Amino acid sequence: MIEIFYLILLLLSVILNVFFVVSLKKSFNQIDKLEDWIINYKNLVEDAYNKLKEVDNRGIFEKDDDVGFVFLDLKQIIFSLNKKIITDEKDQS
């Protein structure tokens, strides 16, 4: 009787472990996708900022009160993303 109980307990343990491993693998895949999305978003923002700087090669728009806030906001977004990504890379190593 005890052997059957242990066998059932062992079987349940194996089933639960397989379930947890599959769940963990799916979670890691989702994390990888989100990391790629964040890096792509950062690159997209940097490209947009660089194109704006290229268009405004004399700095007229950047110094303008009405349009200059766009440049400032883009700089702040890029700075925040870089800071977060660099912090996360340090945590992983």
N, CA, C and O atoms as a MOPAC input file, in Angstrom:
PM7 MOZYME 1SCF
protein

 N      0.81600 1    -1.20100 1     0.00000 1
 C      0.00000 1     0.00000 1     0.00000 1
 C      0.86400 1     1.27200 1     0.00000 1
 O      0.59700 1     2.21600 1    -0.74400 1
 N      1.87800 1     1.27800 1     0.82500 1
 C      2.78000 1     2.42200 1     0.92100 1
 C      3.51100 1     2.62900 1    -0.40600 1
 O      3.72700 1     3.76400 1    -0.83000 1
 N      3.89400 1     1.52200 1    -1.06100 1
 C      4.60400 1     1.63200 1    -2.33600 1
 C      3.74400 1     2.31900 1    -3.39200 1
 O      4.24300 1     3.11200 1    -4.19200 1
 N      2.46900 1     2.01400 1    -3.38800 1
 C      1.55900 1     2.63800 1    -4.35300 1
 C      1.45100 1     4.13900 1    -4.07500 1
 O      1.43000 1     4.94800 1    -5.00300 1
 N      1.38200 1     4.49800 1    -2.81800 1
 C      1.32900 1     5.91500 1    -2.44600 1
 C      2.58300 1     6.65000 1    -2.92500 1
 O      2.49500 1     7.73300 1    -3.50300 1
 N      3.76200 1     6.04100 1    -2.67400 1
 C      5.01100 1     6.66000 1    -3.12100 1
 C      5.09900 1     6.73900 1    -4.64300 1
 O      5.61900 1     7.71000 1    -5.19200 1
 N      4.60100 1     5.73700 1    -5.30200 1
 C      4.60900 1     5.72500 1    -6.76200 1
 C      3.71100 1     6.84100 1    -7.31600 1
 O      4.08600 1     7.53300 1    -8.26200 1
 N      2.54400 1     7.00600 1    -6.72800 1
 C      1.63200 1     8.08100 1    -7.14300 1
 C      2.25600 1     9.43600 1    -6.84800 1
 O      2.16900 1    10.35200 1    -7.66600 1
 N      2.87300 1     9.56600 1    -5.70800 1
 C      3.53800 1    10.81700 1    -5.34300 1
 C      4.69700 1    11.13200 1    -6.30400 1
 O      4.88700 1    12.28200 1    -6.70000 1
 N      5.45100 1    10.12100 1    -6.66400 1
 C      6.54800 1    10.30000 1    -7.61300 1
 C      6.01800 1    10.70000 1    -8.98800 1
 O      6.58100 1    11.58100 1    -9.63700 1
 N      4.96800 1    10.07500 1    -9.42100 1
 C      4.36500 1    10.40200 1   -10.71200 1
 C      3.84600 1    11.84200 1   -10.72900 1
 O      4.05000 1    12.55900 1   -11.70900 1
 N      3.19600 1    12.25900 1    -9.68400 1
 C      2.72600 1    13.64200 1    -9.58300 1
 C      3.89400 1    14.62300 1    -9.58600 1
 O      3.81900 1    15.68900 1   -10.19700 1
 N      4.95600 1    14.26000 1    -8.90900 1
 C      6.13400 1    15.12200 1    -8.87900 1
 C      6.74300 1    15.26800 1   -10.27200 1
 O      7.12700 1    16.37200 1   -10.65800 1
 N      6.83500 1    14.20300 1   -11.01500 1
 C      7.38800 1    14.25100 1   -12.36900 1
 C      6.50500 1    15.10100 1   -13.26700 1
 O      7.00500 1    15.92200 1   -14.03600 1
 N      5.20500 1    14.91100 1   -13.17500 1
 C      4.27400 1    15.68600 1   -13.99600 1
 C      4.38100 1    17.16900 1   -13.68000 1
 O      4.42200 1    17.99400 1   -14.59200 1
 N      4.42700 1    17.51300 1   -12.40800 1
 C      4.55400 1    18.91800 1   -12.01100 1
 C      5.89000 1    19.49900 1   -12.45400 1
 O      5.93600 1    20.64700 1   -12.89800 1
 N      6.95400 1    18.75700 1   -12.34900 1
 C      8.26100 1    19.24900 1   -12.78400 1
 C      8.28300 1    19.50300 1   -14.29200 1
 O      8.84600 1    20.50100 1   -14.74300 1
 N      7.68400 1    18.62000 1   -15.06100 1
 C      7.61900 1    18.82300 1   -16.51000 1
 C      6.80900 1    20.07900 1   -16.81100 1
 O      7.20000 1    20.88400 1   -17.65700 1
 N      5.69300 1    20.24900 1   -16.12700 1
 C      4.86600 1    21.44100 1   -16.30700 1
 C      5.65400 1    22.71100 1   -15.99200 1
 O      5.58400 1    23.68400 1   -16.74300 1
 N      6.40600 1    22.71100 1   -14.88800 1
 C      7.17900 1    23.88500 1   -14.50900 1
 C      8.30900 1    24.17600 1   -15.49600 1
 O      8.59500 1    25.33900 1   -15.78300 1
 N      8.94500 1    23.14100 1   -16.01200 1
 C     10.02000 1    23.34300 1   -16.98800 1
 C      9.46600 1    23.94600 1   -18.27300 1
 O     10.06300 1    24.86300 1   -18.83600 1
 N      8.33800 1    23.44100 1   -18.73500 1
 C      7.71600 1    23.98500 1   -19.94700 1
 C      7.29200 1    25.43600 1   -19.72100 1
 O      7.49500 1    26.28700 1   -20.58600 1
 N      6.70900 1    25.71300 1   -18.57300 1
 C      6.29700 1    27.09200 1   -18.25200 1
 C      7.50200 1    28.02000 1   -18.18400 1
 O      7.44400 1    29.14800 1   -18.67500 1
 N      8.57200 1    27.56500 1   -17.59000 1
 C      9.78100 1    28.37200 1   -17.48000 1
 C     10.37300 1    28.65300 1   -18.85200 1
 O     10.81700 1    29.76900 1   -19.12200 1
 N     10.38200 1    27.65000 1   -19.71700 1
 C     10.90900 1    27.83900 1   -21.06800 1
 C     10.07800 1    28.86900 1   -21.83600 1
 O     10.63700 1    29.72000 1   -22.52700 1
 N      8.75500 1    28.80000 1   -21.72200 1
 C      7.88600 1    29.77800 1   -22.38300 1
 C      8.13100 1    31.18300 1   -21.82200 1
 O      8.12700 1    32.16100 1   -22.57000 1
 N      8.33900 1    31.27800 1   -20.53200 1
 C      8.60100 1    32.58200 1   -19.91100 1
 C      9.91100 1    33.17300 1   -20.41000 1
 O      9.98200 1    34.36700 1   -20.70100 1
 N     10.94600 1    32.34900 1   -20.51100 1
 C     12.22600 1    32.84000 1   -21.03000 1
 C     12.10900 1    33.28900 1   -22.47600 1
 O     12.71500 1    34.28800 1   -22.86400 1
 N     11.34100 1    32.56900 1   -23.27700 1
 C     11.13400 1    32.97500 1   -24.66600 1
 C     10.42500 1    34.32400 1   -24.73200 1
 O     10.78400 1    35.17300 1   -25.54800 1
 N      9.42800 1    34.52600 1   -23.88500 1
 C      8.70800 1    35.79400 1   -23.84800 1
 C      9.62200 1    36.93300 1   -23.41800 1
 O      9.55500 1    38.03000 1   -23.97300 1
 N     10.47100 1    36.67700 1   -22.43700 1
 C     11.42100 1    37.69200 1   -21.97700 1
 C     12.37600 1    38.06500 1   -23.11000 1
 O     12.66800 1    39.24300 1   -23.31400 1
 N     12.86400 1    37.06400 1   -23.84400 1
 C     13.75900 1    37.34600 1   -24.97600 1
 C     13.07100 1    38.19900 1   -26.03400 1
 O     13.67800 1    39.12100 1   -26.57900 1
 N     11.81800 1    37.90200 1   -26.32500 1
 C     11.06800 1    38.69100 1   -27.30800 1
 C     10.91100 1    40.13600 1   -26.83800 1
 O     11.06300 1    41.06900 1   -27.62700 1
 N     10.61000 1    40.31800 1   -25.56500 1
 C     10.44200 1    41.66800 1   -25.03000 1
 C     11.76000 1    42.43600 1   -25.01200 1
 O     11.77600 1    43.63700 1   -25.27900 1
 N     12.86000 1    41.76400 1   -24.70300 1
 C     14.16200 1    42.42400 1   -24.75100 1
 C     14.48800 1    42.87000 1   -26.16900 1
 O     14.97800 1    43.98000 1   -26.37900 1
 N     14.21700 1    42.00900 1   -27.13600 1
 C     14.45200 1    42.38200 1   -28.53500 1
 C     13.58400 1    43.56800 1   -28.93200 1
 O     14.04000 1    44.46100 1   -29.64500 1
 N     12.33600 1    43.58000 1   -28.47400 1
 C     11.43000 1    44.68000 1   -28.79500 1
 C     11.96200 1    45.98700 1   -28.21600 1
 O     11.92900 1    47.02100 1   -28.88400 1
 N     12.44700 1    45.94900 1   -26.99000 1
 C     12.96000 1    47.16000 1   -26.34200 1
 C     14.18800 1    47.67800 1   -27.08300 1
 O     14.31500 1    48.88000 1   -27.31300 1
 N     15.07900 1    46.78700 1   -27.45100 1
 C     16.28900 1    47.21000 1   -28.17200 1
 C     15.91400 1    47.77700 1   -29.54000 1
 O     16.48300 1    48.78300 1   -29.96600 1
 N     14.96800 1    47.14800 1   -30.23100 1
 C     14.52200 1    47.67200 1   -31.52400 1
 C     13.86600 1    49.04000 1   -31.36500 1
 O     14.07200 1    49.92500 1   -32.19500 1
 N     13.08100 1    49.21700 1   -30.31000 1
 C     12.43400 1    50.50400 1   -30.04100 1
 C     13.48300 1    51.57800 1   -29.76900 1
 O     13.37100 1    52.70100 1   -30.26100 1
 N     14.49200 1    51.23200 1   -28.98900 1
 C     15.58100 1    52.17300 1   -28.69800 1
 C     16.28200 1    52.58400 1   -29.99100 1
 O     16.55300 1    53.76500 1   -30.20900 1
 N     16.57000 1    51.61500 1   -30.83700 1
 C     17.22500 1    51.91700 1   -32.11000 1
 C     16.34800 1    52.78500 1   -33.00400 1
 O     16.84500 1    53.67400 1   -33.69600 1
 N     15.05600 1    52.52800 1   -32.98800 1
 C     14.12500 1    53.32100 1   -33.77900 1
 C     14.11300 1    54.77600 1   -33.30900 1
 O     14.12700 1    55.69700 1   -34.12600 1
 N     14.08600 1    54.97600 1   -32.00800 1
 C     14.10200 1    56.33600 1   -31.45800 1
 C     15.42300 1    57.02600 1   -31.77700 1
 O     15.43400 1    58.20200 1   -32.14000 1
 N     16.53000 1    56.30900 1   -31.64600 1
 C     17.82600 1    56.90100 1   -31.98400 1
 C     17.89600 1    57.28400 1   -33.45900 1
 O     18.41100 1    58.34800 1   -33.80400 1
 N     17.37700 1    56.41400 1   -34.33200 1
 C     17.36200 1    56.72700 1   -35.76600 1
 C     16.51800 1    57.96300 1   -36.05500 1
 O     16.90500 1    58.81300 1   -36.85700 1
 N     15.36000 1    58.06000 1   -35.39500 1
 C     14.49900 1    59.23200 1   -35.59100 1
 C     15.21300 1    60.49900 1   -35.12700 1
 O     15.15100 1    61.53300 1   -35.79100 1
 N     15.88300 1    60.41100 1   -33.99600 1
 C     16.61800 1    61.57500 1   -33.49000 1
 C     17.74700 1    61.96100 1   -34.44700 1
 O     17.94100 1    63.14200 1   -34.73400 1
 N     18.48600 1    60.97700 1   -34.93600 1
 C     19.58500 1    61.26600 1   -35.86500 1
 C     19.07300 1    61.88000 1   -37.16200 1
 O     19.72100 1    62.76100 1   -37.72600 1
 N     17.91300 1    61.42200 1   -37.64200 1
 C     17.34700 1    62.00800 1   -38.85400 1
 C     16.89700 1    63.44600 1   -38.60600 1
 O     17.05600 1    64.31200 1   -39.46600 1
 N     16.33500 1    63.69000 1   -37.42400 1
 C     15.96300 1    65.06500 1   -37.08600 1
 C     17.19800 1    65.95500 1   -36.99700 1
 O     17.17700 1    67.09600 1   -37.45800 1
 N     18.26000 1    65.44400 1   -36.41500 1
 C     19.50400 1    66.21900 1   -36.33900 1
 C     20.05900 1    66.47500 1   -37.73600 1
 O     20.60800 1    67.54400 1   -38.00600 1
 N     19.91600 1    65.50000 1   -38.61700 1
 C     20.40500 1    65.66300 1   -39.98100 1
 C     19.60700 1    66.74200 1   -40.71500 1
 O     20.17600 1    67.55700 1   -41.44100 1
 N     18.29500 1    66.74100 1   -40.52200 1
 C     17.44900 1    67.75600 1   -41.14800 1
 C     17.77800 1    69.12800 1   -40.57600 1
 O     17.81400 1    70.12300 1   -41.30000 1
 N     18.01300 1    69.16800 1   -39.29100 1
 C     18.30800 1    70.43300 1   -38.60700 1
 C     19.81900 1    70.57800 1   -38.42900 1
 O     20.30900 1    70.70300 1   -37.30600 1
 N     20.54000 1    70.56200 1   -39.52400 1
 C     21.99700 1    70.58300 1   -39.44800 1
 C     22.56000 1    71.89700 1   -38.90100 1
 O     23.70300 1    71.92100 1   -38.44500 1
 N     21.79500 1    72.98100 1   -38.93200 1
 C     22.27100 1    74.25200 1   -38.38700 1
 C     21.79000 1    74.50100 1   -36.95900 1
 O     22.18200 1    75.49200 1   -36.34300 1
 N     20.95100 1    73.61900 1   -36.42900 1
 C     20.50100 1    73.75400 1   -35.05100 1
 C     19.40500 1    74.77300 1   -34.84600 1
 O     19.13900 1    75.16800 1   -33.71000 1
 N     18.75000 1    75.21600 1   -35.92900 1
 C     17.70700 1    76.23800 1   -35.81400 1
 C     16.48800 1    75.68000 1   -35.07900 1
 O     15.95100 1    76.33100 1   -34.18300 1
 N     16.05300 1    74.48400 1   -35.45300 1
 C     14.85600 1    73.91300 1   -34.82600 1
 C     15.12100 1    73.52400 1   -33.37600 1
 O     14.26400 1    73.69600 1   -32.51000 1
 N     16.30100 1    73.00500 1   -33.12600 1
 C     16.61800 1    72.55300 1   -31.77000 1
 C     16.59500 1    73.71200 1   -30.77800 1
 O     16.20800 1    73.52900 1   -29.62300 1
 N     17.00000 1    74.88600 1   -31.21100 1
 C     17.04300 1    76.04200 1   -30.31400 1
 C     15.72900 1    76.80200 1   -30.27300 1
 O     15.54700 1    77.68900 1   -29.43900 1
 N     14.82000 1    76.46200 1   -31.16400 1
 C     13.51500 1    77.11400 1   -31.20100 1
 C     12.68200 1    76.65200 1   -30.00200 1
 O     12.70500 1    75.47500 1   -29.64200 1
 N     11.95100 1    77.57900 1   -29.38800 1
 C     11.14600 1    77.24600 1   -28.21600 1
 C     10.00200 1    76.30000 1   -28.55800 1
 O      9.68400 1    75.40800 1   -27.77200 1
 N      9.38400 1    76.48000 1   -29.70900 1
 C      8.21300 1    75.67800 1   -30.06000 1
 C      8.57800 1    74.26800 1   -30.51600 1
 O      7.83700 1    73.32600 1   -30.23500 1
 N      9.68200 1    74.10500 1   -31.20000 1
 C     10.05600 1    72.81100 1   -31.76500 1
 C     11.16700 1    72.14000 1   -30.96100 1
 O     11.32500 1    70.92000 1   -31.01200 1
 N     11.91800 1    72.91700 1   -30.23600 1
 C     13.06200 1    72.39600 1   -29.49800 1
 C     12.70600 1    71.35100 1   -28.46100 1
 O     13.53600 1    70.50600 1   -28.12500 1
 N     11.49000 1    71.39200 1   -27.95000 1
 C     11.10700 1    70.40000 1   -26.94100 1
 C     11.08200 1    68.99900 1   -27.51600 1
 O     11.27600 1    68.03200 1   -26.77900 1
 N     10.84700 1    68.86100 1   -28.82800 1
 C     10.86200 1    67.53800 1   -29.46200 1
 C     12.26600 1    66.95100 1   -29.37400 1
 O     12.43400 1    65.77800 1   -29.04200 1
 N     13.27100 1    67.76600 1   -29.67000 1
 C     14.64300 1    67.30200 1   -29.56900 1
 C     14.98300 1    66.93500 1   -28.12500 1
 O     15.61900 1    65.91300 1   -27.87000 1
 N     14.55900 1    67.76800 1   -27.19700 1
 C     14.82900 1    67.50300 1   -25.79100 1
 C     14.14200 1    66.21300 1   -25.33800 1
 O     14.74300 1    65.40900 1   -24.62500 1
 N     12.89000 1    66.01200 1   -25.74700 1
 C     12.16800 1    64.78500 1   -25.38300 1
 C     12.83500 1    63.55300 1   -25.97800 1
 O     12.97200 1    62.53400 1   -25.30100 1
 N     13.24600 1    63.63600 1   -27.22800 1
 C     13.91800 1    62.49700 1   -27.85700 1
 C     15.23900 1    62.18100 1   -27.15800 1
 O     15.57700 1    61.01400 1   -26.96000 1
 N     15.97700 1    63.21000 1   -26.79100 1
 C     17.22400 1    62.99200 1   -26.05700 1
 C     16.95100 1    62.30400 1   -24.72200 1
 O     17.67800 1    61.39400 1   -24.32300 1
 N     15.90200 1    62.74300 1   -24.04100 1
 C     15.56600 1    62.16600 1   -22.74100 1
 C     15.13200 1    60.70200 1   -22.88200 1
 O     15.50900 1    59.86500 1   -22.06100 1
 N     14.35100 1    60.39000 1   -23.90300 1
 C     13.91600 1    59.01200 1   -24.13700 1
 C     15.12400 1    58.12800 1   -24.42700 1
 O     15.24700 1    57.03900 1   -23.86700 1
 N     16.01400 1    58.59100 1   -25.29800 1
 C     17.21200 1    57.81100 1   -25.63300 1
 C     18.08000 1    57.61400 1   -24.39400 1
 O     18.58500 1    56.51600 1   -24.16100 1
 N     18.25500 1    58.65900 1   -23.60300 1
 C     19.05500 1    58.55800 1   -22.38500 1
 C     18.44700 1    57.54200 1   -21.41700 1
 O     19.16600 1    56.72300 1   -20.84300 1
 N     17.13300 1    57.59200 1   -21.23700 1
 C     16.46300 1    56.66000 1   -20.32100 1
 C     16.58800 1    55.22000 1   -20.80600 1
 O     16.87300 1    54.32000 1   -20.01700 1
 N     16.37700 1    55.00100 1   -22.10300 1
 C     16.48900 1    53.65200 1   -22.64500 1
 C     17.91500 1    53.12600 1   -22.52900 1
 O     18.12700 1    51.97500 1   -22.14600 1
 N     18.89100 1    53.96700 1   -22.85900 1
 C     20.28500 1    53.54000 1   -22.74200 1
 C     20.64200 1    53.20000 1   -21.29800 1
 O     21.31200 1    52.20200 1   -21.03100 1
 N     20.18800 1    54.03700 1   -20.37500 1
 C     20.47700 1    53.80900 1   -18.96000 1
 C     19.86600 1    52.48600 1   -18.49800 1
 O     20.52100 1    51.71200 1   -17.80000 1
 N     18.63200 1    52.22600 1   -18.87700 1
 C     17.95300 1    50.99100 1   -18.47100 1
 C     18.60700 1    49.77400 1   -19.10300 1
 O     18.81000 1    48.76200 1   -18.43200 1
 N     18.94000 1    49.86100 1   -20.38300 1
 C     19.53600 1    48.71600 1   -21.07100 1
 C     20.92800 1    48.43100 1   -20.51200 1
 O     21.29000 1    47.27100 1   -20.31400 1
 N     21.70900 1    49.47800 1   -20.25700 1
 C     23.04600 1    49.28100 1   -19.69700 1
 C     22.96000 1    48.69800 1   -18.30900 1
 O     23.75600 1    47.82500 1   -17.96300 1
 N     22.01000 1    49.15500 1   -17.49300 1
 C     21.82100 1    48.62900 1   -16.14400 1
 C     21.45200 1    47.15200 1   -16.20000 1
 O     21.97200 1    46.35300 1   -15.42100 1
 N     20.55400 1    46.78100 1   -17.11900 1
 C     20.14900 1    45.40000 1   -17.25200 1
 C     21.29100 1    44.51800 1   -17.72500 1
 O     21.41200 1    43.37700 1   -17.27900 1
 N     22.12800 1    45.02200 1   -18.61700 1
 C     23.27700 1    44.24700 1   -19.08600 1
 C     24.27400 1    44.01300 1   -17.95600 1
 O     24.87800 1    42.94300 1   -17.88100 1
 N     24.45700 1    45.00600 1   -17.06800 1
 C     25.35600 1    44.83800 1   -15.92600 1
 C     24.79600 1    43.81000 1   -14.95500 1
 O     25.55100 1    43.03200 1   -14.37300 1
 N     23.47400 1    43.79900 1   -14.77300 1
 C     22.85100 1    42.84500 1   -13.86100 1
 C     23.02300 1    41.40500 1   -14.35800 1
 O     23.14700 1    40.47900 1   -13.55700 1
 N     23.03100 1    41.22500 1   -15.66900 1
 C     23.14500 1    39.87900 1   -16.22700 1
 C     24.55900 1    39.33100 1   -16.10100 1
 O     24.74300 1    38.11700 1   -16.01600 1
 N     25.56000 1    40.20800 1   -16.08700 1
 C     26.94400 1    39.70100 1   -16.02500 1
 C     27.41400 1    39.47400 1   -14.60500 1
 O     28.55000 1    39.05100 1   -14.39100 1

